[in-house]
């Protein structure tokens, strides 16, 4: 098995215990999700050093709600417990590989500094969205490098 099924019971342990986690939010009834599944599985086989996880939004509505998932499929990448990418839509294989490469290249010290600065500016000093095991990240392209959020 190349992917891990995430539930509310194993989410924190899986994400906190891994440096780089890709999460596919999906549902059985979703046609684009079914089209993306083999692309995601092939990527998991090509990148055995990364954790590829799936969240069935029908079976795990609490996780979908914690991450404000409103469209599926949605791909999220969490590095060192920080969400660095989140985007709805079924990515083609080349686009998925590009996103993985960009996320690998992130300087996580810069990302952490950016998250800390955003939290200071927000005035709350902590992540938003509840106790979901990952913090920061407002989605979009991987952040933290030149041209990233600041």
C-alpha positions in Angstrom: 0.0 0.0 0.0 1.5 3.3 -1.1 -0.9 5.7 0.6 -2.1 6.1 4.2 -5.8 6.6 5.0 -6.0 9.4 7.5 -8.7 9.6 10.1 -9.3 11.9 13.1 -7.7 9.2 15.2 -4.3 8.9 13.3 -4.1 12.4 11.7 -2.0 14.2 14.3 0.4 11.2 14.8 0.9 10.8 11.0 1.4 14.4 10.2 3.5 15.4 13.2 5.6 12.3 12.8 6.5 13.0 9.2 8.6 15.8 7.7 6.7 15.9 4.4 3.1 14.8 3.9 0.9 15.1 0.9 -2.8 14.8 1.7 -5.5 14.1 -0.9 -9.0 15.1 0.3 -11.5 13.1 -1.7 -14.8 11.3 -1.8 -16.0 8.1 -3.5 -18.8 9.9 -5.5 -16.4 12.5 -6.9 -15.5 11.9 -10.5 -12.4 14.2 -10.6 -11.2 12.5 -7.4 -11.4 9.1 -9.1 -9.5 10.5 -12.1 -6.8 11.9 -9.8 -6.4 8.8 -7.7 -4.1 6.9 -10.1 -2.0 10.0 -10.7 -1.5 10.3 -6.9 -0.7 6.6 -6.5 1.9 6.7 -9.3 3.5 9.8 -7.6 3.5 7.9 -4.3 5.4 5.1 -6.0 8.0 7.5 -7.4 8.5 9.3 -4.0 8.8 6.5 -1.4 10.6 9.0 1.0 7.4 11.1 1.3 4.1 10.2 3.1 1.1 10.2 0.7 -2.1 10.3 2.6 -5.8 10.4 1.8 -8.8 11.8 3.7 -12.2 10.5 2.7 -14.2 13.7 3.3 -17.5 11.7 3.7 -16.0 9.4 6.4 -14.0 12.2 8.1 -16.0 15.4 7.9 -14.2 16.8 11.0 -10.9 16.8 9.1 -12.4 18.3 6.0 -14.0 21.1 8.2 -10.8 21.7 10.1 -9.0 22.5 6.8 -12.0 24.4 5.3 -12.2 21.9 2.4 -15.0 23.1 0.2 -14.0 21.5 -3.1 -12.6 18.1 -3.8 -10.2 16.8 -4.7 -8.0 19.1 -2.8 -4.3 18.5 -2.4 -2.5 19.8 0.6 1.2 19.5 1.4 2.4 19.7 5.0 6.1 20.2 5.7 7.4 20.1 9.3 3.9 20.6 10.6 3.2 23.6 8.4 0.7 23.6 5.5 2.7 25.0 2.6 0.3 24.2 -0.2 -3.4 23.7 -0.6 -5.3 23.7 -3.9 -8.5 22.2 -5.1 -8.7 20.4 -8.4 -7.3 17.2 -10.0 -3.7 18.0 -11.0 -2.2 16.5 -14.1 0.8 14.3 -13.4 3.4 16.9 -14.6 1.8 19.6 -12.4 1.8 17.3 -9.4 5.5 16.5 -9.9 6.2 20.3 -10.2 4.4 21.0 -7.0 6.3 18.2 -5.2 9.6 19.6 -6.5 8.8 23.1 -5.4 7.7 22.0 -2.0 11.0 20.0 -1.6 13.0 23.1 -2.4 11.4 25.3 0.2 13.7 26.7 2.9 11.6 25.8 5.9 13.5 28.3 8.1 12.2 31.0 5.9 8.7 29.5 5.9 8.7 29.3 9.7 9.9 33.0 9.9 7.1 34.0 7.5 4.5 32.1 9.5 5.7 33.7 12.7 5.6 37.2 11.2 2.1 36.6 9.9 1.0 35.4 13.3 2.5 38.5 14.9 0.8 40.8 12.4 -2.5 39.0 13.0 -2.0 39.6 16.8 -3.2 36.2 17.9 0.2 34.5 18.1 -1.2 31.0 17.1 -2.5 29.0 14.2 -6.1 29.3 13.1 -8.5 26.6 12.2 -8.5 24.5 15.3 -6.4 21.6 16.6 -5.7 20.0 13.2 -2.0 19.1 13.5 -0.7 21.6 11.0 -0.4 25.4 11.1 0.2 28.4 8.9 -0.2 28.1 5.2 -3.0 29.9 3.4 -2.9 27.7 0.3 -1.8 28.4 -3.2 1.7 27.9 -4.4 4.4 26.6 -2.1 5.6 29.6 0.0 8.7 30.8 1.6 11.2 31.3 -1.3 11.8 34.2 -3.6 8.4 35.5 -4.7 6.7 33.7 -1.9 4.4 35.3 0.7 6.0 37.8 2.9 
